[in-house]
Amino acid sequence: MKWVTRKNAAVDRIACPWLIRRFIDSEAEFLYVDEADVFRIAREQGAEPYDVEGAEMGHVDGRCSFESIILRYGLQDAGLSRLADIVHGADVEADISKMPESAGLKAVAMGFRRLYADRDLEKLEAEMPLYDALYAWCAAQ
């Protein structure tokens, strides 16, 4: 399955592909494009849009995109729920203080953004082990 979102990813646009690959489709392909092209590319490529305004799996009803994907696919896992709270805080500036780990995740995500800029697929691969480790910690809590 293909997924498409805006380029220059930081928190949600990296966390979502991790979630999708680990819990929904291990062979998922991700496309990072200009925001104005997301829905056109989605139609042309048969891709699922995420983390863009107007997408079902975006920021909806106070949720970040990570949480919207969990809801859409009915994923129920205590570690994943805790991770969702951390991702939410890291992605939604107004909620950054709700989970102490959120500020750290945001700092790390912004560091990866500086290192990789808009080389989003490389950034995604570099961060996959980070989310694996954070999920393992969350699952053990």
Secondary structure, DSSP 4 states (H G I P E B T S, - for coil): -EEEEESS--SHHHHHHHHHHHHT-TT-EEEEE-GGGHHHHHHHHTPEEBSSTT-TBSSBTTB-HHHHHHHHHT---HHHHHHHHHHHHHHSGGGTTSSHHHHHHHHHHHHHHHHHTT-HHHHHHHHHHHHHHHHHHHHH-
